Amino acid sequence: MEWESYFQKRILDRGYDYYFDDRVEDLRINSNRIKAVVNGTDFYHVEIKLNGNQIIGMSCDCPYALDGHNCKHMAAVLYEWQLRVTRPEIDSSQLVEDASEEDVRSFLIQVLDDNPNLVESFKHYTQNEISLDTMIDDLEGVCDSYSDGYHYIDYEFSRDFCDNYEDAVDKWLDVLKKRDQYSLAFRFLLKAYEVFYKLDIEDNGGETVALSVIIISQWANIIMCMDDLERLEAFVELGQYLNSMRDYYDSQKIIEIFFDCLSGKEFLKLKLDLVKKQLDYIESHDDIFNRGYAIEGFATTYLDLLKKSRASKKEISAIHEKYWRYPPIRMDCIHACIDNKEFDKALCYIDKFIEFDYENQSLMKFDMMMKKDVYKKQGNREAYRKELKNLILFFNDTNLEDYVELRSLFSDKEWIKERDSIIEQLTPGRFLCEILETEQLYEQLLDVLLRSDNKYLLHQYTDLLSEKYPERLLQIYRENVEKQAESTGSRKHYYQIVEELRIMKSINGGNKIVNEIITKWKVQYKNRSAMLDELNGI
């Protein structure tokens, strides 16, 4: 078959397995096109363009094909097409019925001898019982064929390994699903993840992460097929394996899947016990990857479960006290205090948070914002004003809304003094400029622009100030461009200088000054061809 030369042998073998397992669905054939859906780890859409019986193009939306390769899904479709088009319709069941048992056995032996890839498939379909050990041995065989004996797989082989490992997992899952052996399928996936996790793989392009996601998605499919008793048994068994998960994100994901399936109140205690066990384990091991995030995630989940189980205030408070360092917990703690109108208690907590977060500006700002909100809810106007001012002075990136809110809490007469105090303490920058613009203190704004040495801020406020202060603006720009021109640079450097000159020309009286500067530079910098070229473009 000519088309087989388009595929690597291992891809052909996998494609044949997919074809043999009836994974090709919705096959549609016309004079110049073949379309089909292949049921793999997902449903993949294959399209093959024909010119007569000649293949002139192939596509599939699987990741392997999107990287430019001819994939097993294409091969599976072509095997199916070959069967449908190039061979007459045959009633295979009638053929077997008409044949003697001896003939069937002899023929089967011959087929298996000629097609070693079918031997395993035949074993799967004929074995009365499939042991977990048998399946895991098969997966470990895949690992051994790519590893160096020390559980290490080089990046050169990572993609092929992940493809083959995925195929091996799919192969056994198909057998187990056809036999409705979902509990065994679940245990198999636990072991499949464990075997995979023990490997040290030099990832080439996210293949290992993708394989983890695939295995977890298979878990989800299996769990959905289980009855309640099987799910419950699997959930209990899960607890023994969670600590071997690659990282907390994987364990969190599989737990979420179970929690969605076991949604009744009768499962709350089981869920609480599982999450508590995870928390205890993580807290007792300092070497866990993303340990802080893991504790935060499980502590938050545990707190949510406690609330659903109508735990006492004492139990909830104990979690707040133990895990207050984590933002979701501290937020819940403060909200609980506010809901109970325990404002002083909330403020004590927040002061502790502020002290703890002193070196983390973003968290500290969040703490102070919570403190401000508590004062507002408490009705403590003076403290609320003070905290608003602290936010404005301590963080130079505070929203202007906070400033406007603070202004609304003073009389016009009181505000002048408060405003001047704030302006005096703020460092020159964007926030101070916004305040000065809001207050229409344009001369002070110009002074800040001069002191800030920030040309982008200068550009931003040029239009606003050009009518009132054209001479001063032009002087600032002139000093800037002449300083920039002192040093040589790339064409980009000269282009930026020219852009400054163009802004100057837009200011009243700027055209004359720019022409003077250009005339001067053409003499002073006559050897800078790139600079002169850019200047001629003005």
C-alpha positions in Angstrom: 0.0 0.0 0.0 1.6 3.2 -1.2 0.1 5.4 1.5 1.9 3.4 4.2 5.2 5.0 3.1 4.0 8.3 4.5 4.2 7.0 8.1 6.9 5.8 10.5 6.4 2.1 11.3 5.5 2.7 15.0 2.9 5.2 13.9 1.5 2.7 11.4 1.3 0.1 14.2 -0.6 2.4 16.5 -2.9 3.5 13.7 -3.6 -0.2 12.9 -4.4 -0.8 16.6 -6.9 2.2 16.5 -8.5 0.9 13.4 -8.7 -2.7 14.8 -10.3 -1.4 18.0 -13.0 0.4 16.0 -11.9 3.9 17.0 -12.7 5.3 13.5 -16.1 6.9 13.6 -18.3 8.9 11.3 -16.3 8.0 8.2 -17.4 10.0 5.1 -16.0 9.4 1.6 -16.5 11.3 -1.6 -14.6 11.6 -4.9 -11.9 13.9 -3.5 -12.0 13.8 0.3 -12.1 11.5 3.3 -13.4 12.8 6.7 -13.6 10.9 10.0 -13.5 11.3 13.7 -11.0 9.1 15.7 -11.7 8.3 19.3 -8.3 8.6 21.1 -7.5 10.5 24.3 -9.9 13.0 22.8 -12.1 13.0 19.6 -9.8 14.0 16.8 -11.0 15.2 13.4 -9.1 13.8 10.4 -9.4 15.0 6.8 -7.6 13.4 3.8 -7.6 15.0 0.4 -7.6 12.8 -2.7 -6.9 13.0 -6.4 -8.4 9.7 -7.5 -6.8 7.2 -5.2 -3.7 9.4 -4.7 -3.4 11.2 -1.4 -2.5 14.9 -1.9 -3.0 16.2 1.7 -3.7 15.1 5.2 -4.7 17.0 8.4 -5.7 16.1 12.0 -6.2 18.4 15.0 -4.2 16.3 17.4 -1.1 17.9 19.0 1.3 15.5 17.1 -0.2 16.4 13.7 -0.3 20.1 14.5 3.5 19.9 14.9 3.8 18.8 11.3 3.8 15.0 11.6 1.6 12.3 10.0 -0.2 10.8 13.0 -1.7 7.5 14.1 -5.2 8.9 13.7 -4.6 9.6 10.0 -3.2 6.0 9.6 -6.3 4.6 11.3 -8.6 6.4 8.9 -6.6 5.2 5.9 -6.8 1.6 7.1 -10.6 2.0 7.5 -10.8 3.7 4.0 -8.8 0.9 2.5 -11.1 -1.7 4.0 -14.2 0.1 2.8 -13.1 1.1 -0.7 -10.5 -1.4 -1.9 -12.2 -4.5 -0.6 -15.6 -5.9 -1.3 -18.2 -6.1 1.5 -17.7 -9.4 3.4 -19.9 -10.9 6.0 -17.1 -11.9 8.4 -19.4 -13.4 11.0 -20.8 -15.7 8.4 -17.4 -16.7 7.2 -16.4 -17.7 10.8 -19.7 -19.5 11.3 -19.1 -21.5 8.1 -15.5 -22.4 9.0 -14.5 -25.4 11.1 -13.1 -24.8 14.6 -9.7 -26.3 13.4 -9.6 -23.9 10.4 -10.3 -20.9 12.6 -7.6 -21.8 15.1 -5.1 -22.4 12.3 -5.9 -19.2 10.6 -5.7 -17.2 13.9 -2.3 -18.7 14.7 -1.1 -17.7 11.3 -2.5 -14.1 11.7 -0.8 -13.7 15.1 2.5 -15.0 13.8 2.4 -12.5 10.9 1.2 -9.6 13.1 3.0 -9.6 16.4 1.3 -6.3 17.3 -2.0 -8.2 17.5 -0.8 -10.7 20.1 -1.3 -8.4 23.1 -4.8 -7.4 21.8 -5.7 -11.0 21.5 -4.5 -11.7 25.0 -6.5 -8.8 26.4 -9.8 -10.1 24.8 -9.3 -13.7 25.8 -8.0 -13.4 29.4 -10.7 -14.0 32.0 -9.0 -11.9 34.5 -6.5 -9.1 34.0 -4.1 -8.5 37.0 -3.0 -5.0 37.9 0.6 -6.4 38.0 0.3 -7.4 34.3 -0.8 -4.0 33.3 1.9 -2.2 35.3 4.6 -4.5 34.0 3.5 -3.5 30.5 3.9 0.3 31.4 7.2 -0.3 33.1 8.3 -2.1 29.9 7.6 1.1 27.9 9.6 3.1 30.5 12.6 0.7 30.3 12.7 0.9 26.5 13.4 4.7 26.7 15.2 5.1 30.1 18.9 4.6 30.7 18.5 2.2 33.7 18.4 5.1 36.2 14.8 6.1 35.4 16.2 9.0 33.3 14.8 9.8 29.8 16.6 12.3 27.6 14.7 15.1 26.0 15.4 13.6 22.6 13.1 10.7 23.4 10.6 12.4 25.7 7.9 12.9 23.1 8.1 9.4 21.7 8.0 8.0 25.3 5.0 10.1 26.3 3.2 9.0 23.1 3.9 5.3 23.7 3.1 5.6 27.4 -0.2 7.2 26.6 -1.0 4.5 24.0 -0.2 1.8 26.6 -2.5 3.4 29.2 -5.3 3.8 26.6 -4.9 0.2 25.5 -5.5 -1.2 28.9 -8.3 1.3 29.8 -10.2 0.3 26.7 -10.1 -3.3 27.7 -11.2 -2.5 31.3 -14.0 -0.2 30.2 -15.4 -2.8 27.8 -15.5 -5.2 30.8 -17.0 -2.5 33.0 -14.1 -3.0 35.5 -14.0 0.6 36.6 -12.6 0.1 40.0 -9.6 -1.8 38.5 -9.3 0.9 35.9 -9.1 3.5 38.7 -6.4 1.6 40.6 -4.6 1.1 37.3 -4.5 4.9 36.7 -3.2 5.5 40.2 -0.3 3.2 39.5 0.2 4.5 36.0 0.6 8.0 37.5 3.0 6.6 40.1 5.2 4.8 37.6 5.3 7.9 35.4 6.1 10.2 38.3 9.2 8.1 39.4 10.9 8.9 36.0 13.3 11.7 35.6 12.3 13.1 32.2 14.0 15.9 30.3 10.9 17.6 29.0 11.2 18.7 25.3 8.0 20.8 25.0 5.6 20.2 27.8 5.0 16.6 27.0 5.2 15.4 30.6 2.7 18.0 31.8 0.4 17.1 29.0 0.7 13.4 29.9 -0.2 14.2 33.6 -3.3 16.1 32.3 -4.3 13.2 30.1 -4.1 10.7 33.0 -6.1 13.0 35.3 -8.7 13.5 32.6 -9.0 9.7 32.3 -9.6 9.5 36.0 -12.5 11.9 35.6 -14.0 9.7 32.8 -13.6 6.5 34.9 -15.1 8.1 38.1 -18.1 9.3 36.1 -18.7 5.7 35.0 -18.6 4.3 38.6 -21.6 3.7 40.7 -21.8 5.4 44.2 -20.3 2.5 46.1 -17.4 2.2 43.6 -16.8 5.9 43.9 -16.8 5.7 47.7 -14.3 2.9 47.7 -12.1 4.6 45.1 -12.2 7.8 47.2 -11.0 6.0 50.3 -8.2 4.4 48.2 -7.2 7.7 46.7 -6.0 8.9 50.1 -3.1 6.3 50.0 -1.8 7.7 46.8 -2.2 11.5 47.0 1.3 12.0 48.5 2.9 10.5 45.4 1.3 13.0 43.1 3.7 15.1 41.0 2.7 18.3 42.7 -0.2 19.7 44.6 -2.0 21.0 41.5 -2.4 17.4 40.3 -3.7 16.2 43.7 -6.0 19.2 43.9 -7.5 18.4 40.5 -8.3 14.8 41.2 -9.7 15.7 44.6 -12.0 18.3 42.9 -13.2 15.6 40.5 -14.2 13.4 43.4 -15.8 16.2 45.3 -18.0 17.0 42.3 -19.0 13.3 42.1 -19.6 12.8 45.8 -21.7 15.9 46.5 -24.1 14.6 49.2 -23.9 15.8 52.8 -23.1 12.2 53.8 -19.7 12.5 52.2 -18.6 15.7 54.1 -16.8 13.9 56.9 -14.9 11.8 54.4 -13.8 14.9 52.5 -12.8 16.7 55.7 -10.7 13.7 56.8 -9.0 13.4 53.4 -8.1 17.1 53.2 -7.0 17.2 56.8 -4.7 14.2 56.2 -3.2 16.1 53.2 -2.7 19.2 55.2 -0.9 17.3 58.0 1.3 15.5 55.5 2.3 18.7 53.6 3.0 20.6 56.9 5.3 17.8 58.1 7.4 17.8 54.9 9.6 20.8 54.1 10.8 19.5 50.7 7.4 19.5 48.9 7.3 21.4 45.7 5.1 24.6 45.9 4.6 23.8 49.6 3.2 27.2 50.5 0.7 27.1 47.7 -0.3 23.6 48.6 -0.9 24.5 52.2 -2.9 27.6 51.1 -5.0 25.6 48.7 -5.8 22.7 51.1 -6.4 25.0 54.1 -8.9 27.0 52.0 -10.7 23.8 50.9 -10.7 22.6 54.5 -12.2 25.8 55.7 -14.9 25.7 53.0 -15.8 22.1 54.0 -16.0 23.1 57.7 -18.5 25.8 56.9 -20.6 23.3 54.8 -20.6 20.9 57.7 -21.9 23.7 60.0 -18.8 23.6 62.2 -18.7 25.6 65.4 -17.3 29.2 65.5 -14.5 27.7 67.7 -13.5 25.3 64.9 -13.6 28.0 62.2 -11.7 30.4 64.5 -9.0 27.7 65.0 -8.4 27.5 61.3 -8.2 31.3 61.1 -5.6 31.3 63.8 -3.5 28.6 62.4 -3.5 29.7 58.7 -3.9 33.4 58.9 -0.7 34.0 56.9 -2.4 32.9 53.7 -4.5 35.6 52.0 -7.7 33.6 51.4 -7.8 32.6 55.0 -7.1 36.0 56.4 -9.8 37.5 54.2 -12.3 35.0 55.4 -11.2 35.7 59.0 -11.8 39.5 58.6 -15.2 38.9 56.9 -16.2 36.6 59.7 -15.3 39.3 62.2 -17.2 42.0 60.2 -20.3 39.7 59.9 -20.3 39.3 63.7 -19.6 43.0 64.1 -16.4 42.2 66.0 -14.6 45.2 64.6 -11.9 45.5 67.2 -11.0 41.9 66.8 -10.8 42.4 63.0 -8.5 45.3 63.5 -6.2 43.3 65.9 -5.9 40.6 63.2 -5.1 43.2 60.5 -2.4 44.8 62.6 -0.8 41.4 62.9 -1.1 40.9 59.1 0.5 44.3 58.4 3.5 43.5 60.7 3.9 40.1 59.0 3.6 41.5 55.5 5.9 44.5 56.0 8.4 43.4 53.3 5.6 42.4 50.8 4.2 45.7 49.6 1.3 44.3 47.6 0.0 42.2 50.6 0.7 45.1 53.0 -1.4 47.4 50.8 -4.2 44.8 50.7 -4.1 44.6 54.6 -4.3 48.4 54.9 -7.2 48.6 52.5 -9.0 46.0 54.7 -8.3 48.1 57.7 -9.7 51.2 56.0 -12.9 49.3 55.1 -13.3 48.0 58.7 -13.0 51.6 60.1 -15.7 52.6 57.6 -18.1 49.9 58.6 -17.4 50.6 62.2 -18.3 54.2 61.6 -15.0 55.5 62.9 -14.7 58.6 60.6 -11.4 59.9 62.0 -9.6 56.5 61.8 -11.0 56.0 58.3 -9.6 59.3 57.2 -6.3 58.6 58.7 -6.0 55.1 57.1 -7.0 56.6 53.7 -4.2 59.1 54.1 -1.7 56.4 55.1 -2.6 54.5 51.9 -2.0 57.6 49.8 1.3 58.5 51.4 2.7 55.0 51.8 2.0 53.7 48.3 2.8 55.9 45.3 0.5 53.8 43.1 -2.7 54.3 45.0 -5.8 54.8 43.0 -6.9 58.4 42.6 -10.3 57.4 43.8 -8.9 57.0 47.3 -7.6 60.6 47.1 -11.0 61.9 45.9 -12.7 59.9 48.7 -10.4 61.5 51.3 -11.1 64.9 50.0 -14.8 64.3 50.4 -14.3 63.8 54.1 -13.1 67.3 54.7 -14.6 70.7 54.5 -13.2 73.1 51.8 -11.3 75.0 54.5 -9.9 71.9 56.2 -8.9 70.3 52.9 -6.5 73.0 51.8 -4.2 72.3 54.7 -4.6 68.5 54.3 -4.0 68.7 50.6 -0.8 70.7 50.9 0.5 68.3 53.5 -0.1 65.3 51.2 1.5 67.0 48.2 4.6 68.0 50.2 5.1 64.3 51.3 4.6 62.6 47.9 7.6 61.8 45.7 7.5 63.3 42.1 5.8 60.8 39.8 2.6 59.7 38.1 0.4 59.7 41.2 1.4 63.2 42.3 0.9 64.5 38.8 -2.7 63.1 38.8 -3.4 64.8 42.1 -2.0 68.1 40.9 -4.0 67.9 37.7 -7.2 67.1 39.7 -6.5 70.1 42.0 -5.7 72.3 38.9 -2.3 73.2 40.4 -0.7 73.5 37.1 2.4 75.4 38.0 3.2 72.9 40.7 2.6 70.2 38.1 5.1 71.7 35.8 7.7 71.9 38.6 7.1 68.2 39.4 7.6 67.3 35.7 10.9 69.1 35.8 12.0 67.4 39.0 10.8 63.9 38.0 13.1 63.7 34.8 10.4 61.4 33.3 9.9 62.3 29.6 6.8 60.1 29.3 5.1 62.1 32.0 6.2 65.3 30.3 4.7 64.1 27.0 1.4 63.2 28.8 0.9 66.7 30.2 2.4 68.8 27.4 -1.0 69.6 25.8 -2.5 70.5 29.1 0.3 72.9 30.1 1.4 74.3 26.7 -1.1 77.1 26.6 -0.2 78.5 30.0 3.6 77.8 30.1 4.9 77.5 26.5 8.3 79.1 27.3 9.1 76.9 30.3 8.0 73.8 28.5 10.2 74.6 25.5 13.1 75.3 27.8 12.6 71.8 29.5 12.4 70.1 26.1 15.4 72.0 24.7 17.6 71.0 27.7 16.5 67.4 27.3 17.2 67.0 23.5 20.5 68.8 23.7 21.6 66.5 26.5 20.5 63.5 24.5 22.3 64.8 21.4 25.6 64.9 23.2 26.0 61.2 22.9 26.1 59.1 19.7 23.8 56.2 19.2 21.8 54.0 16.9 19.3 55.4 14.4 16.7 54.6 17.0 18.4 57.0 19.4 18.2 59.8 16.8 14.7 58.9 15.9 13.7 59.4 19.6 15.4 62.8 19.6 13.5 63.8 16.5 10.2 62.8 18.1 11.0 65.2 20.9 11.6 67.9 18.4 8.3 67.3 16.7 6.5 67.7 20.1 8.4 71.0 20.6 7.1 72.2 17.2 3.5 71.7 18.4 4.1 74.2 21.3 3.5 77.9 20.6 6.9 79.4 19.6 8.4 75.9 19.2 8.9 76.0 15.4 11.5 78.8 15.6 13.5 77.1 18.4 13.5 73.7 16.7 14.8 75.3 13.5 17.6 77.0 15.5 18.5 73.6 17.1 18.6 71.8 13.7 20.7 74.5 12.1 23.2 74.3 14.9 23.3 70.5 15.0 23.9 70.2 11.2 27.2 72.0 11.7 28.1 70.6 15.2 27.3 67.0 14.2 28.0 67.1 10.5 29.8 63.6 10.6 26.7 61.8 12.1 25.0 60.7 8.8 22.2 58.8 10.5 21.4 61.8 12.8 21.4 64.2 9.8 19.2 61.8 7.9 16.6 61.7 10.7 16.7 65.5 11.1 16.0 66.0 7.4 12.7 64.2 8.0 11.3 66.9 10.2 
